[in-house]
Amino acid sequence: MKNVYFISDAHLGSLAIPHGRQHERRLVRFLDEIKEKAQAVYMLGDMFDFWYEYRMVVPRGYTRFLGKVSELTDMGVEVHYFTGNHDIWCLDYLEKECGVILHRQPVAMELGDKVFYMAHGDGLGDPDLKFRMLRTVFHSRLCRTLFSCIHPRWAVQFGLSWAKHSRMKRDGVGEEPYMGEDKEYLVRFAKSYLQSHPEVNCFMFGHRHIELDLMLSRQSRLMILGDWITQFTYAVFDGEHLYMENYIEGESHP
């Protein structure tokens, strides 16, 4: 089989990331380098820093990224897009115009002879009450209907500004480092899920912006994919081996 790739958390369009066009081009170059080797690409959420889709309007920009995704799907490469906490408001634009397979919930599926459990990772055991309350609001159909009444000119700017404010607050202290197996909530979730689903060979998550490859048992492991802001990390499954890589421009990549 050809390679299967996993990436997450590019946060394209973020007002807190300088040189946004260069940031997008780097991701596009990566996708261009792997397109001939890829059977599928799994994008595990927050590829956009804010994406809110109206029935007849989508946010401006991202043309290079969306064009490259469309090129991959036109070539027959499966592109699976998982919504995250920054881009949960997808309707059908990415599916109809770019040919992606959209996932709004965690998915367990077989790739080769392995079972993968994949999700962005938000909401899976996170103990932060404030975040859980916000997530409930963001997923509320009523709140979405009310937000849709705001003109896109102000709604999209508000969303991007909110996301920037959230990132700037974290940038003062950095991303929370790995907290250990007992405290890392995605690790706790995976261990709990594994008790009733021992067939899962790999849990694949984004969201936390840390690079982690952890064996949970002799048959199961967990990966957290880092990000495409400072780390430029991704995972590759070639049908037999699963491993993490860092994208460095100018070097050849598997």
FIKOLZA-1660 file (N, C-alpha, C; in steps of 0.1 Angstrom, whole numbers, plus 5000, padded with zeros to 4 digits):
% residues 254
   i   px   py   pz ch aa at
   1 5008 4988 5000  A  M  N
   1 5000 5000 5000  A  M CA
   1 5009 5013 5000  A  M  C
   2 5003 5024 4995  A  K  N
   2 5010 5036 4996  A  K CA
   2 5009 5042 5010  A  K  C
   3 5016 5052 5013  A  N  N
   3 5017 5058 5026  A  N CA
   3 5004 5065 5030  A  N  C
   4 5001 5064 5043  A  V  N
   4 4990 5072 5049  A  V CA
   4 4996 5082 5058  A  V  C
   5 4992 5095 5057  A  Y  N
   5 4998 5106 5064  A  Y CA
   5 4988 5112 5074  A  Y  C
   6 4993 5117 5085  A  F  N
   6 4984 5123 5095  A  F CA
   6 4990 5136 5099  A  F  C
   7 4982 5147 5099  A  I  N
   7 4987 5160 5103  A  I CA
   7 4976 5167 5110  A  I  C
   8 4979 5178 5118  A  S  N
   8 4969 5185 5125  A  S CA
   8 4974 5199 5128  A  S  C
   9 4965 5208 5132  A  D  N
   9 4968 5220 5139  A  D CA
   9 4977 5229 5131  A  D  C
  10 4973 5233 5119  A  A  N
  10 4980 5243 5111  A  A CA
  10 4976 5257 5115  A  A  C
  11 4963 5258 5119  A  H  N
  11 4958 5271 5123  A  H CA
  11 4960 5282 5112  A  H  C
  12 4957 5278 5100  A  L  N
  12 4959 5288 5088  A  L CA
  12 4950 5300 5091  A  L  C
  13 4955 5311 5087  A  G  N
  13 4948 5324 5089  A  G CA
  13 4949 5330 5102  A  G  C
  14 4956 5324 5111  A  S  N
  14 4957 5330 5125  A  S CA
  14 4964 5344 5125  A  S  C
  15 4957 5353 5131  A  L  N
  15 4963 5367 5132  A  L CA
  15 4975 5367 5142  A  L  C
  16 4977 5356 5149  A  A  N
  16 4989 5356 5158  A  A CA
  16 5001 5350 5152  A  A  C
  17 5000 5345 5140  A  I  N
  17 5011 5338 5133  A  I CA
  17 5016 5348 5122  A  I  C
  18 5029 5353 5123  A  P  N
  18 5034 5362 5113  A  P CA
  18 5036 5355 5100  A  P  C
  19 5036 5363 5089  A  H  N
  19 5039 5357 5076  A  H CA
  19 5029 5346 5073  A  H  C
  20 5017 5349 5073  A  G  N
  20 5006 5339 5071  A  G CA
  20 5007 5333 5057  A  G  C
  21 5010 5340 5047  A  R  N
  21 5011 5334 5034  A  R CA
  21 5022 5324 5033  A  R  C
  22 5034 5328 5039  A  Q  N
  22 5045 5318 5039  A  Q CA
  22 5041 5306 5047  A  Q  C
  23 5034 5307 5058  A  H  N
  23 5029 5296 5066  A  H CA
  23 5021 5287 5058  A  H  C
  24 5011 5292 5050  A  E  N
  24 5003 5284 5041  A  E CA
  24 5011 5277 5031  A  E  C
  25 5020 5284 5024  A  R  N
  25 5028 5279 5014  A  R CA
  25 5037 5267 5018  A  R  C
  26 5042 5268 5031  A  R  N
  26 5050 5256 5036  A  R CA
  26 5041 5244 5037  A  R  C
  27 5029 5245 5042  A  L  N
  27 5020 5233 5042  A  L CA
  27 5017 5228 5028  A  L  C
  28 5015 5237 5019  A  V  N
  28 5012 5233 5005  A  V CA
  28 5023 5226 4999  A  V  C
  29 5036 5231 5001  A  R  N
  29 5047 5224 4996  A  R CA
  29 5048 5210 5001  A  R  C
  30 5045 5208 5014  A  F  N
  30 5045 5195 5020  A  F CA
  30 5035 5186 5013  A  F  C
  31 5023 5190 5011  A  L  N
  31 5013 5182 5005  A  L CA
  31 5017 5179 4990  A  L  C
  32 5024 5189 4984  A  D  N
  32 5028 5186 4970  A  D CA
  32 5039 5175 4970  A  D  C
  33 5048 5175 4980  A  E  N
  33 5058 5165 4980  A  E CA
  33 5053 5151 4982  A  E  C
  34 5042 5150 4990  A  I  N
  34 5038 5136 4993  A  I CA
  34 5027 5131 4984  A  I  C
  35 5022 5139 4975  A  K  N
  35 5010 5136 4967  A  K CA
  35 5011 5123 4959  A  K  C
  36 5023 5120 4954  A  E  N
  36 5025 5108 4946  A  E CA
  36 5027 5096 4954  A  E  C
  37 5030 5098 4967  A  K  N
  37 5033 5087 4976  A  K CA
  37 5021 5083 4985  A  K  C
  38 5011 5092 4985  A  A  N
  38 5000 5091 4995  A  A CA
  38 4988 5083 4990  A  A  C
  39 4984 5074 4998  A  Q  N
  39 4971 5067 4996  A  Q CA
  39 4960 5076 5002  A  Q  C
  40 4963 5082 5014  A  A  N
  40 4953 5090 5021  A  A CA
  40 4961 5100 5030  A  A  C
  41 4954 5111 5033  A  V  N
  41 4959 5121 5042  A  V CA
  41 4948 5124 5052  A  V  C
  42 4951 5122 5065  A  Y  N
  42 4941 5125 5075  A  Y CA
  42 4945 5138 5082  A  Y  C
  43 4936 5148 5081  A  M  N
  43 4938 5161 5087  A  M CA
  43 4930 5161 5100  A  M  C
  44 4936 5161 5111  A  L  N
  44 4929 5159 5124  A  L CA
  44 4925 5172 5131  A  L  C
  45 4920 5181 5124  A  G  N
  45 4914 5193 5130  A  G CA
  45 4923 5205 5132  A  G  C
  46 4916 5216 5133  A  D  N
  46 4922 5230 5134  A  D CA
  46 4932 5233 5123  A  D  C
  47 4929 5228 5111  A  M  N
  47 4937 5233 5100  A  M CA
  47 4936 5247 5097  A  M  C
  48 4924 5253 5101  A  F  N
  48 4921 5267 5100  A  F CA
  48 4920 5272 5115  A  F  C
  49 4925 5285 5116  A  D  N
  49 4923 5291 5130  A  D CA
  49 4909 5295 5133  A  D  C
  50 4902 5298 5122  A  F  N
  50 4887 5300 5124  A  F CA
  50 4881 5298 5110  A  F  C
  51 4871 5289 5110  A  W  N
  51 4864 5286 5098  A  W CA
  51 4849 5286 5102  A  W  C
  52 4841 5295 5096  A  Y  N
  52 4827 5296 5098  A  Y CA
  52 4820 5296 5084  A  Y  C
  53 4812 5287 5082  A  E  N
  53 4806 5285 5068  A  E CA
  53 4792 5289 5068  A  E  C
  54 4788 5299 5060  A  Y  N
  54 4774 5302 5057  A  Y CA
  54 4770 5293 5045  A  Y  C
  55 4757 5293 5043  A  R  N
  55 4752 5285 5032  A  R CA
  55 4758 5289 5018  A  R  C
  56 4760 5302 5016  A  M  N
  56 4765 5307 5004  A  M CA
  56 4778 5315 5005  A  M  C
  57 4784 5315 5016  A  V  N
  57 4796 5322 5019  A  V CA
  57 4806 5314 5027  A  V  C
  58 4819 5314 5023  A  V  N
  58 4829 5309 5032  A  V CA
  58 4840 5319 5034  A  V  C
  59 4849 5318 5044  A  P  N
  59 4859 5328 5046  A  P CA
  59 4868 5330 5034  A  P  C
  60 4873 5342 5032  A  R  N
  60 4882 5345 5021  A  R CA
  60 4896 5339 5024  A  R  C
  61 4904 5337 5013  A  G  N
  61 4918 5332 5015  A  G CA
  61 4919 5317 5014  A  G  C
  62 4930 5312 5018  A  Y  N
  62 4933 5297 5018  A  Y CA
  62 4933 5291 5004  A  Y  C
  63 4934 5299 4993  A  T  N
  63 4932 5294 4980  A  T CA
  63 4943 5284 4976  A  T  C
  64 4955 5286 4981  A  R  N
  64 4966 5276 4978  A  R CA
  64 4964 5263 4985  A  R  C
  65 4960 5264 4997  A  F  N
  65 4957 5252 5005  A  F CA
  65 4945 5244 4999  A  F  C
  66 4934 5251 4997  A  L  N
  66 4922 5244 4992  A  L CA
  66 4925 5239 4978  A  L  C
  67 4933 5246 4970  A  G  N
  67 4936 5241 4957  A  G CA
  67 4944 5229 4957  A  G  C
  68 4954 5228 4966  A  K  N
  68 4962 5216 4967  A  K CA
  68 4954 5204 4972  A  K  C
  69 4945 5207 4982  A  V  N
  69 4937 5196 4987  A  V CA
  69 4928 5190 4975  A  V  C
  70 4923 5200 4967  A  S  N
  70 4914 5196 4956  A  S CA
  70 4923 5188 4946  A  S  C
  71 4935 5192 4944  A  E  N
  71 4944 5184 4935  A  E CA
  71 4946 5170 4940  A  E  C
  72 4948 5168 4953  A  L  N
  72 4950 5155 4958  A  L CA
  72 4938 5146 4956  A  L  C
  73 4926 5152 4959  A  T  N
  73 4914 5144 4958  A  T CA
  73 4911 5141 4943  A  T  C
  74 4914 5150 4934  A  D  N
  74 4913 5147 4920  A  D CA
  74 4922 5136 4915  A  D  C
  75 4933 5135 4922  A  M  N
  75 4943 5124 4918  A  M CA
  75 4938 5110 4924  A  M  C
  76 4928 5110 4933  A  G  N
  76 4924 5098 4939  A  G CA
  76 4929 5096 4953  A  G  C
  77 4936 5106 4958  A  V  N
  77 4941 5105 4972  A  V CA
  77 4929 5108 4981  A  V  C
  78 4927 5100 4991  A  E  N
  78 4916 5103 5001  A  E CA
  78 4921 5113 5010  A  E  C
  79 4914 5124 5012  A  V  N
  79 4917 5134 5022  A  V CA
  79 4905 5134 5032  A  V  C
  80 4908 5130 5044  A  H  N
  80 4899 5130 5055  A  H CA
  80 4901 5142 5064  A  H  C
  81 4890 5149 5066  A  Y  N
  81 4891 5162 5074  A  Y CA
  81 4883 5160 5087  A  Y  C
  82 4889 5161 5098  A  F  N
  82 4882 5160 5111  A  F CA
  82 4881 5175 5116  A  F  C
  83 4869 5178 5120  A  T  N
  83 4867 5191 5126  A  T CA
  83 4873 5192 5140  A  T  C
  84 4879 5204 5143  A  G  N
  84 4885 5206 5156  A  G CA
  84 4877 5216 5163  A  G  C
  85 4882 5222 5174  A  N  N
  85 4875 5232 5181  A  N CA
  85 4876 5246 5175  A  N  C
  86 4885 5248 5165  A  H  N
  86 4885 5261 5157  A  H CA
  86 4878 5260 5144  A  H  C
  87 4874 5248 5139  A  D  N
  87 4868 5247 5126  A  D CA
  87 4856 5238 5127  A  D  C
  88 4849 5238 5138  A  I  N
  88 4837 5229 5139  A  I CA
  88 4826 5233 5130  A  I  C
  89 4826 5245 5125  A  W  N
  89 4814 5251 5118  A  W CA
  89 4814 5248 5103  A  W  C
  90 4819 5236 5100  A  C  N
  90 4819 5232 5085  A  C CA
  90 4805 5228 5081  A  C  C
  91 4801 5231 5070  A  L  N
  91 4789 5226 5064  A  L CA
  91 4793 5216 5053  A  L  C
  92 4791 5219 5040  A  D  N
  92 4794 5209 5030  A  D CA
  92 4804 5215 5019  A  D  C
  93 4810 5227 5022  A  Y  N
  93 4818 5233 5012  A  Y CA
  93 4831 5224 5009  A  Y  C
  94 4838 5220 5020  A  L  N
  94 4850 5212 5018  A  L CA
  94 4847 5199 5011  A  L  C
  95 4835 5193 5014  A  E  N
  95 4832 5180 5007  A  E CA
  95 4828 5182 4993  A  E  C
  96 4820 5192 4990  A  K  N
  96 4815 5194 4976  A  K CA
  96 4825 5200 4967  A  K  C
  97 4833 5210 4972  A  E  N
  97 4842 5218 4964  A  E CA
  97 4856 5212 4963  A  E  C
  98 4860 5205 4974  A  C  N
  98 4874 5200 4975  A  C CA
  98 4875 5185 4975  A  C  C
  99 4863 5178 4977  A  G  N
  99 4863 5164 4976  A  G CA
  99 4868 5157 4989  A  G  C
 100 4868 5164 5000  A  V  N
 100 4873 5157 5012  A  V CA
 100 4862 5149 5018  A  V  C
 101 4866 5140 5027  A  I  N
 101 4857 5132 5035  A  I CA
 101 4856 5138 5049  A  I  C
 102 4845 5144 5053  A  L  N
 102 4844 5152 5065  A  L CA
 102 4840 5143 5077  A  L  C
 103 4846 5144 5088  A  H  N
 103 4843 5137 5100  A  H CA
 103 4840 5147 5111  A  H  C
 104 4829 5146 5117  A  R  N
 104 4825 5155 5129  A  R CA
 104 4826 5148 5142  A  R  C
 105 4829 5136 5142  A  Q  N
 105 4830 5128 5154  A  Q CA
 105 4842 5119 5153  A  Q  C
 106 4848 5114 5164  A  P  N
 106 4859 5104 5164  A  P CA
 106 4855 5092 5155  A  P  C
 107 4865 5087 5149  A  V  N
 107 4863 5075 5140  A  V CA
 107 4873 5064 5143  A  V  C
 108 4868 5052 5143  A  A  N
 108 4877 5040 5144  A  A CA
 108 4876 5033 5130  A  A  C
 109 4888 5030 5124  A  M  N
 109 4887 5024 5111  A  M CA
 109 4900 5016 5109  A  M  C
 110 4899 5006 5100  A  E  N
 110 4911 4998 5097  A  E CA
 110 4919 5004 5086  A  E  C
 111 4932 5005 5088  A  L  N
 111 4941 5009 5078  A  L CA
 111 4952 4998 5077  A  L  C
 112 4952 4991 5065  A  G  N
 112 4960 4979 5064  A  G CA
 112 4954 4969 5074  A  G  C
 113 4963 4963 5082  A  D  N
 113 4958 4954 5092  A  D CA
 113 4958 4959 5106  A  D  C
 114 4958 4973 5107  A  K  N
 114 4958 4980 5120  A  K CA
 114 4944 4987 5122  A  K  C
 115 4940 4988 5134  A  V  N
 115 4928 4996 5138  A  V CA
 115 4933 5009 5144  A  V  C
 116 4928 5020 5138  A  F  N
 116 4932 5034 5142  A  F CA
 116 4919 5040 5148  A  F  C
 117 4921 5047 5159  A  Y  N
 117 4910 5055 5165  A  Y CA
 117 4915 5070 5163  A  Y  C
 118 4908 5078 5156  A  M  N
 118 4912 5091 5152  A  M CA
 118 4902 5102 5157  A  M  C
 119 4907 5113 5161  A  A  N
 119 4899 5124 5165  A  A CA
 119 4908 5136 5167  A  A  C
 120 4902 5148 5166  A  H  N
 120 4910 5160 5169  A  H CA
 120 4915 5159 5184  A  H  C
 121 4906 5156 5193  A  G  N
 121 4910 5154 5207  A  G CA
 121 4903 5163 5217  A  G  C
 122 4897 5174 5212  A  D  N
 122 4890 5183 5221  A  D CA
 122 4877 5175 5226  A  D  C
 123 4875 5177 5239  A  G  N
 123 4863 5171 5245  A  G CA
 123 4865 5157 5249  A  G  C
 124 4876 5151 5247  A  L  N
 124 4879 5137 5251  A  L CA
 124 4885 5137 5265  A  L  C
 125 4878 5138 5275  A  G  N
 125 4883 5138 5289  A  G CA
 125 4889 5150 5294  A  G  C
 126 4888 5161 5287  A  D  N
 126 4894 5174 5292  A  D CA
 126 4887 5178 5304  A  D  C
 127 4894 5180 5315  A  P  N
 127 4888 5184 5328  A  P CA
 127 4885 5199 5329  A  P  C
 128 4890 5207 5320  A  D  N
 128 4888 5222 5321  A  D CA
 128 4873 5225 5319  A  D  C
 129 4867 5229 5330  A  L  N
 129 4853 5232 5330  A  L CA
 129 4849 5244 5321  A  L  C
 130 4858 5254 5320  A  K  N
 130 4855 5266 5312  A  K CA
 130 4855 5262 5297  A  K  C
 131 4865 5253 5293  A  F  N
 131 4866 5249 5280  A  F CA
 131 4854 5240 5276  A  F  C
 132 4850 5232 5285  A  R  N
 132 4838 5223 5283  A  R CA
 132 4826 5231 5281  A  R  C
 133 4824 5242 5288  A  M  N
 133 4812 5250 5287  A  M CA
 133 4813 5258 5273  A  M  C
 134 4824 5263 5269  A  L  N
 134 4826 5269 5257  A  L CA
 134 4823 5260 5245  A  L  C
 135 4828 5247 5247  A  R  N
 135 4826 5237 5236  A  R CA
 135 4811 5234 5235  A  R  C
 136 4803 5234 5246  A  T  N
 136 4789 5232 5245  A  T CA
 136 4782 5243 5237  A  T  C
 137 4787 5256 5240  A  V  N
 137 4781 5267 5233  A  V CA
 137 4784 5266 5218  A  V  C
 138 4797 5263 5215  A  F  N
 138 4801 5263 5201  A  F CA
 138 4793 5252 5193  A  F  C
 139 4789 5241 5200  A  H  N
 139 4782 5230 5193  A  H CA
 139 4767 5232 5193  A  H  C
 140 4762 5243 5200  A  S  N
 140 4748 5245 5201  A  S CA
 140 4742 5250 5188  A  S  C
 141 4731 5243 5183  A  R  N
 141 4725 5247 5171  A  R CA
 141 4719 5261 5172  A  R  C
 142 4713 5264 5183  A  L  N
 142 4707 5277 5185  A  L CA
 142 4718 5288 5184  A  L  C
 143 4729 5286 5191  A  C  N
 143 4740 5296 5191  A  C CA
 143 4745 5298 5176  A  C  C
 144 4746 5287 5169  A  R  N
 144 4751 5288 5155  A  R CA
 144 4741 5295 5147  A  R  C
 145 4728 5293 5149  A  T  N
 145 4718 5300 5141  A  T CA
 145 4719 5315 5144  A  T  C
 146 4720 5319 5157  A  L  N
 146 4721 5333 5160  A  L CA
 146 4734 5339 5155  A  L  C
 147 4745 5332 5155  A  F  N
 147 4757 5337 5150  A  F CA
 147 4757 5339 5135  A  F  C
 148 4749 5331 5128  A  S  N
 148 4748 5332 5113  A  S CA
 148 4740 5344 5109  A  S  C
 149 4733 5350 5119  A  C  N
 149 4726 5363 5116  A  C CA
 149 4735 5375 5115  A  C  C
 150 4747 5373 5120  A  I  N
 150 4757 5384 5119  A  I CA
 150 4763 5384 5105  A  I  C
 151 4765 5396 5099  A  H  N
 151 4771 5397 5086  A  H CA
 151 4786 5391 5086  A  H  C
 152 4789 5383 5076  A  P  N
 152 4803 5377 5076  A  P CA
 152 4814 5387 5078  A  P  C
 153 4812 5399 5074  A  R  N
 153 4823 5409 5075  A  R CA
 153 4827 5410 5090  A  R  C
 154 4817 5410 5099  A  W  N
 154 4820 5412 5113  A  W CA
 154 4822 5398 5120  A  W  C
 155 4814 5388 5116  A  A  N
 155 4815 5375 5122  A  A CA
 155 4828 5369 5121  A  A  C
 156 4834 5369 5109  A  V  N
 156 4847 5362 5106  A  V CA
 156 4858 5370 5114  A  V  C
 157 4857 5383 5113  A  Q  N
 157 4867 5391 5120  A  Q CA
 157 4867 5389 5135  A  Q  C
 158 4855 5387 5141  A  F  N
 158 4853 5384 5155  A  F CA
 158 4859 5371 5158  A  F  C
 159 4857 5361 5150  A  G  N
 159 4862 5347 5152  A  G CA
 159 4877 5347 5152  A  G  C
 160 4883 5354 5142  A  L  N
 160 4898 5354 5141  A  L CA
 160 4904 5362 5153  A  L  C
 161 4897 5373 5157  A  S  N
 161 4903 5381 5168  A  S CA
 161 4902 5373 5181  A  S  C
 162 4891 5365 5183  A  W  N
 162 4889 5357 5195  A  W CA
 162 4900 5347 5195  A  W  C
 163 4903 5340 5184  A  A  N
 163 4913 5330 5183  A  A CA
 163 4927 5336 5186  A  A  C
 164 4929 5348 5180  A  K  N
 164 4942 5354 5183  A  K CA
 164 4944 5357 5198  A  K  C
 165 4934 5363 5204  A  H  N
 165 4934 5366 5218  A  H CA
 165 4937 5354 5226  A  H  C
 166 4931 5342 5223  A  S  N
 166 4933 5330 5230  A  S CA
 166 4948 5325 5228  A  S  C
 167 4953 5326 5216  A  R  N
 167 4967 5322 5214  A  R CA
 167 4977 5331 5220  A  R  C
 168 4975 5344 5220  A  M  N
 168 4984 5353 5226  A  M CA
 168 4985 5351 5241  A  M  C
 169 4974 5348 5247  A  K  N
 169 4974 5345 5262  A  K CA
 169 4983 5333 5264  A  K  C
 170 4982 5322 5256  A  R  N
 170 4990 5310 5258  A  R CA
 170 5005 5313 5255  A  R  C
 171 5007 5322 5245  A  D  N
 171 5021 5324 5241  A  D CA
 171 5030 5330 5252  A  D  C
 172 5023 5336 5262  A  G  N
 172 5031 5341 5273  A  G CA
 172 5037 5330 5281  A  G  C
 173 5031 5319 5282  A  V  N
 173 5036 5307 5290  A  V CA
 173 5039 5295 5282  A  V  C
 174 5036 5296 5269  A  G  N
 174 5038 5284 5260  A  G CA
 174 5027 5274 5262  A  G  C
 175 5028 5264 5253  A  E  N
 175 5018 5253 5254  A  E CA
 175 5021 5245 5266  A  E  C
 176 5011 5240 5272  A  E  N
 176 5013 5231 5284  A  E CA
 176 5021 5219 5280  A  E  C
 177 5033 5217 5286  A  P  N
 177 5041 5205 5283  A  P CA
 177 5034 5192 5287  A  P  C
 178 5040 5181 5282  A  Y  N
 178 5035 5168 5285  A  Y CA
 178 5034 5167 5300  A  Y  C
 179 5022 5163 5305  A  M  N
 179 5020 5162 5319  A  M CA
 179 5021 5148 5325  A  M  C
 180 5025 5138 5317  A  G  N
 180 5026 5125 5323  A  G CA
 180 5014 5117 5320  A  G  C
 181 5016 5104 5321  A  E  N
 181 5004 5095 5318  A  E CA
 181 4993 5096 5327  A  E  C
 182 4995 5099 5339  A  D  N
 182 4984 5100 5349  A  D CA
 182 4976 5113 5348  A  D  C
 183 4982 5124 5342  A  K  N
 183 4975 5137 5341  A  K CA
 183 4971 5141 5327  A  K  C
 184 4978 5135 5317  A  E  N
 184 4974 5138 5303  A  E CA
 184 4961 5132 5300  A  E  C
 185 4951 5141 5297  A  Y  N
 185 4937 5136 5296  A  Y CA
 185 4935 5128 5284  A  Y  C
 186 4942 5130 5273  A  L  N
 186 4941 5122 5261  A  L CA
 186 4946 5108 5264  A  L  C
 187 4957 5107 5271  A  V  N
 187 4962 5094 5275  A  V CA
 187 4953 5087 5284  A  V  C
 188 4947 5094 5294  A  R  N
 188 4937 5087 5302  A  R CA
 188 4925 5082 5294  A  R  C
 189 4920 5091 5285  A  F  N
 189 4909 5087 5277  A  F CA
 189 4912 5074 5269  A  F  C
 190 4924 5074 5262  A  A  N
 190 4928 5062 5254  A  A CA
 190 4929 5050 5263  A  A  C
 191 4934 5050 5275  A  K  N
 191 4936 5039 5283  A  K CA
 191 4922 5033 5287  A  K  C
 192 4913 5043 5290  A  S  N
 192 4899 5039 5294  A  S CA
 192 4892 5032 5282  A  S  C
 193 4893 5038 5270  A  Y  N
 193 4887 5033 5258  A  Y CA
 193 4892 5020 5254  A  Y  C
 194 4905 5018 5257  A  L  N
 194 4912 5005 5253  A  L CA
 194 4906 4993 5261  A  L  C
 195 4901 4996 5273  A  Q  N
 195 4896 4985 5282  A  Q CA
 195 4884 4978 5275  A  Q  C
 196 4876 4986 5268  A  S  N
 196 4864 4980 5262  A  S CA
 196 4866 4978 5247  A  S  C
 197 4877 4983 5241  A  H  N
 197 4880 4982 5227  A  H CA
 197 4895 4978 5225  A  H  C
 198 4898 4966 5230  A  P  N
 198 4912 4962 5229  A  P CA
 198 4918 4960 5215  A  P  C
 199 4909 4960 5205  A  E  N
 199 4913 4959 5191  A  E CA
 199 4920 4971 5186  A  E  C
 200 4920 4982 5192  A  V  N
 200 4926 4995 5187  A  V CA
 200 4941 4994 5188  A  V  C
 201 4948 4996 5177  A  N  N
 201 4962 4995 5177  A  N CA
 201 4969 5009 5178  A  N  C
 202 4962 5019 5174  A  C  N
 202 4968 5033 5175  A  C CA
 202 4957 5043 5177  A  C  C
 203 4959 5052 5187  A  F  N
 203 4951 5064 5189  A  F CA
 203 4958 5075 5183  A  F  C
 204 4952 5083 5175  A  M  N
 204 4958 5094 5168  A  M CA
 204 4950 5107 5171  A  M  C
 205 4957 5117 5177  A  F  N
 205 4951 5129 5181  A  F CA
 205 4959 5141 5177  A  F  C
 206 4952 5153 5176  A  G  N
 206 4959 5165 5175  A  G CA
 206 4956 5173 5188  A  G  C
 207 4952 5186 5186  A  H  N
 207 4947 5195 5197  A  H CA
 207 4957 5200 5207  A  H  C
 208 4965 5191 5213  A  R  N
 208 4974 5194 5224  A  R CA
 208 4987 5202 5220  A  R  C
 209 4990 5202 5207  A  H  N
 209 5002 5209 5202  A  H CA
 209 5015 5203 5209  A  H  C
 210 5015 5191 5213  A  I  N
 210 5027 5184 5217  A  I CA
 210 5030 5172 5209  A  I  C
 211 5042 5169 5207  A  E  N
 211 5046 5157 5199  A  E CA
 211 5048 5145 5209  A  E  C
 212 5040 5135 5208  A  L  N
 212 5040 5124 5217  A  L CA
 212 5038 5111 5210  A  L  C
 213 5046 5101 5213  A  D  N
 213 5045 5087 5208  A  D CA
 213 5047 5078 5220  A  D  C
 214 5036 5072 5224  A  L  N
 214 5035 5065 5237  A  L CA
 214 5029 5051 5235  A  L  C
 215 5036 5041 5240  A  M  N
 215 5031 5027 5240  A  M CA
 215 5022 5026 5252  A  M  C
 216 5009 5022 5249  A  L  N
 216 4999 5019 5259  A  L CA
 216 4999 5005 5264  A  L  C
 217 5003 4996 5254  A  S  N
 217 5003 4982 5257  A  S CA
 217 5013 4976 5246  A  S  C
 218 5014 4963 5247  A  R  N
 218 5022 4956 5236  A  R CA
 218 5016 4958 5222  A  R  C
 219 5003 4960 5222  A  Q  N
 219 4997 4960 5209  A  Q CA
 219 4991 4974 5205  A  Q  C
 220 4992 4984 5214  A  S  N
 220 4985 4996 5212  A  S CA
 220 4994 5008 5216  A  S  C
 221 4994 5019 5208  A  R  N
 221 5001 5031 5211  A  R CA
 221 4993 5043 5208  A  R  C
 222 4998 5054 5213  A  L  N
 222 4991 5067 5212  A  L CA
 222 5000 5077 5206  A  L  C
 223 4995 5085 5196  A  M  N
 223 5003 5096 5191  A  M CA
 223 4995 5109 5191  A  M  C
 224 5002 5119 5196  A  I  N
 224 4997 5133 5195  A  I CA
 224 5006 5140 5185  A  I  C
 225 5000 5147 5175  A  L  N
 225 5007 5151 5163  A  L CA
 225 5015 5164 5164  A  L  C
 226 5015 5170 5175  A  G  N
 226 5023 5183 5175  A  G CA
 226 5015 5194 5169  A  G  C
 227 5021 5202 5160  A  D  N
 227 5014 5212 5152  A  D CA
 227 5022 5216 5140  A  D  C
 228 5015 5225 5132  A  W  N
 228 5021 5230 5120  A  W CA
 228 5023 5245 5121  A  W  C
 229 5027 5249 5133  A  I  N
 229 5030 5263 5136  A  I CA
 229 5045 5265 5139  A  I  C
 230 5050 5257 5148  A  T  N
 230 5064 5257 5151  A  T CA
 230 5071 5244 5150  A  T  C
 231 5064 5233 5150  A  Q  N
 231 5070 5219 5150  A  Q CA
 231 5070 5213 5137  A  Q  C
 232 5059 5215 5129  A  F  N
 232 5058 5209 5116  A  F CA
 232 5060 5194 5116  A  F  C
 233 5052 5188 5124  A  T  N
 233 5053 5173 5126  A  T CA
 233 5041 5166 5120  A  T  C
 234 5044 5154 5116  A  Y  N
 234 5033 5146 5110  A  Y CA
 234 5037 5131 5112  A  Y  C
 235 5027 5122 5110  A  A  N
 235 5029 5108 5112  A  A CA
 235 5027 5101 5098  A  A  C
 236 5034 5090 5096  A  V  N
 236 5034 5082 5084  A  V CA
 236 5031 5068 5088  A  V  C
 237 5022 5061 5080  A  F  N
 237 5020 5047 5082  A  F CA
 237 5021 5041 5068  A  F  C
 238 5031 5032 5066  A  D  N
 238 5034 5026 5053  A  D CA
 238 5028 5012 5051  A  D  C
 239 5019 5009 5060  A  G  N
 239 5013 4996 5059  A  G CA
 239 5019 4986 5069  A  G  C
 240 5031 4989 5073  A  E  N
 240 5038 4980 5083  A  E CA
 240 5043 4988 5095  A  E  C
 241 5050 5000 5092  A  H  N
 241 5056 5008 5102  A  H CA
 241 5048 5021 5104  A  H  C
 242 5047 5026 5116  A  L  N
 242 5041 5039 5119  A  L CA
 242 5052 5047 5127  A  L  C
 243 5054 5059 5122  A  Y  N
 243 5064 5067 5128  A  Y CA
 243 5061 5082 5126  A  Y  C
 244 5068 5090 5134  A  M  N
 244 5066 5105 5134  A  M CA
 244 5078 5111 5126  A  M  C
 245 5075 5122 5119  A  E  N
 245 5086 5129 5112  A  E CA
 245 5084 5144 5114  A  E  C
 246 5095 5152 5112  A  N  N
 246 5094 5166 5111  A  N CA
 246 5097 5171 5097  A  N  C
 247 5088 5180 5092  A  Y  N
 247 5090 5185 5079  A  Y CA
 247 5101 5196 5079  A  Y  C
 248 5111 5194 5071  A  I  N
 248 5122 5203 5070  A  I CA
 248 5123 5206 5055  A  I  C
 249 5121 5218 5051  A  E  N
 249 5121 5222 5037  A  E CA
 249 5135 5219 5031  A  E  C
 250 5135 5214 5019  A  G  N
 250 5148 5211 5012  A  G CA
 250 5153 5197 5014  A  G  C
 251 5147 5189 5023  A  E  N
 251 5150 5176 5026  A  E CA
 251 5140 5166 5019  A  E  C
 252 5144 5154 5016  A  S  N
 252 5134 5145 5011  A  S CA
 252 5127 5139 5023  A  S  C
 253 5114 5135 5020  A  H  N
 253 5105 5130 5031  A  H CA
 253 5098 5118 5026  A  H  C
 254 5096 5108 5036  A  P  N
 254 5090 5096 5032  A  P CA
 254 5075 5097 5028  A  P  C
% end
